[in-house]
């Protein structure tokens, strides 16, 4: 896997906690950061997919919903 270098800003307390977690888990910061970003992206992608399926289901079942609302 190719790696890139980037720069950003983060809350100082969050960074201290992040560094402590990396140290406690015997991981390099870059590895832990890659893992955290990957998990965050996966969670967001799943949420988008679920919302899209929910919207599709509501559209497909609009007539049934109207009947049930009566």
Kinemage of the C-alpha trace (Angstrom):
@kinemage 1
@onewidth
@group {chain A} dominant
@subgroup {mainchain}
@vectorlist {calphas} color= white
{ca unk a 1} P 0.000 0.000 0.000
{ca unk a 2} L 1.426 3.368 -0.928
{ca unk a 3} L 1.412 6.021 1.757
{ca unk a 4} L 0.980 9.774 1.531
{ca unk a 5} L 2.006 12.467 3.935
{ca unk a 6} L -0.541 15.076 4.979
{ca unk a 7} L -0.915 17.870 7.465
{ca unk a 8} L -3.934 18.883 9.500
{ca unk a 9} L -4.986 20.396 12.805
{ca unk a 10} L -6.712 18.586 15.643
{ca unk a 11} L -7.804 19.474 19.164
{ca unk a 12} L -4.840 19.151 21.525
{ca unk a 13} L -6.662 16.912 24.035
{ca unk a 14} L -7.884 14.597 21.270
{ca unk a 15} L -4.325 14.350 19.956
{ca unk a 16} L -2.948 13.551 23.415
{ca unk a 17} L -5.548 10.795 23.841
{ca unk a 18} L -4.796 9.475 20.355
{ca unk a 19} L -1.062 9.346 21.018
{ca unk a 20} L -1.679 7.632 24.356
{ca unk a 21} L -3.854 5.006 22.645
{ca unk a 22} L -1.158 4.383 20.045
{ca unk a 23} L 1.395 3.961 22.811
{ca unk a 24} L -0.844 1.684 24.926
{ca unk a 25} L -1.699 -0.508 21.939
{ca unk a 26} L 1.930 -0.602 20.745
{ca unk a 27} L 0.987 0.845 17.349
{ca unk a 28} L 2.557 3.573 15.306
{ca unk a 29} L 0.475 6.738 15.064
{ca unk a 30} L 0.303 6.434 11.272
{ca unk a 31} L -1.094 2.897 11.491
{ca unk a 32} L -3.659 3.839 14.109
{ca unk a 33} L -4.657 6.917 12.131
{ca unk a 34} L -5.095 4.841 8.962
{ca unk a 35} L -7.251 2.365 10.907
{ca unk a 36} L -9.356 5.154 12.433
{ca unk a 37} L -9.920 6.863 9.080
{ca unk a 38} L -10.810 3.568 7.402
{ca unk a 39} L -13.363 2.704 10.106
{ca unk a 40} L -14.858 6.210 9.946
{ca unk a 41} L -15.228 6.042 6.172
{ca unk a 42} L -16.768 2.569 6.296
{ca unk a 43} L -19.295 3.714 8.894
{ca unk a 44} L -20.267 6.744 6.802
{ca unk a 45} L -20.581 4.662 3.623
{ca unk a 46} L -22.873 2.176 5.380
{ca unk a 47} L -25.058 4.993 6.701
{ca unk a 48} L -25.453 6.473 3.219
{ca unk a 49} L -26.365 3.057 1.790
{ca unk a 50} L -28.933 2.448 4.535
{ca unk a 51} L -30.544 5.847 4.002
{ca unk a 52} L -30.706 5.256 0.244
{ca unk a 53} L -32.403 1.887 0.775
{ca unk a 54} L -34.833 3.409 3.273
{ca unk a 55} L -35.805 6.124 0.809
{ca unk a 56} L -36.240 3.538 -1.943
{ca unk a 57} L -38.447 1.389 0.317
{ca unk a 58} L -40.620 4.355 1.289
{ca unk a 59} L -41.138 5.235 -2.372
{ca unk a 60} L -41.927 1.639 -3.309
{ca unk a 61} L -44.427 1.291 -0.465
{ca unk a 62} L -46.074 4.717 -0.676
{ca unk a 63} L -49.507 3.274 -1.554
{ca unk a 64} L -49.373 0.823 1.335
{ca unk a 65} L -48.357 3.611 3.691
{ca unk a 66} L -51.368 5.680 2.646
{ca unk a 67} L -53.678 2.717 3.217
{ca unk a 68} L -52.255 2.091 6.661
{ca unk a 69} L -52.577 5.765 7.584
{ca unk a 70} L -56.337 5.727 7.028
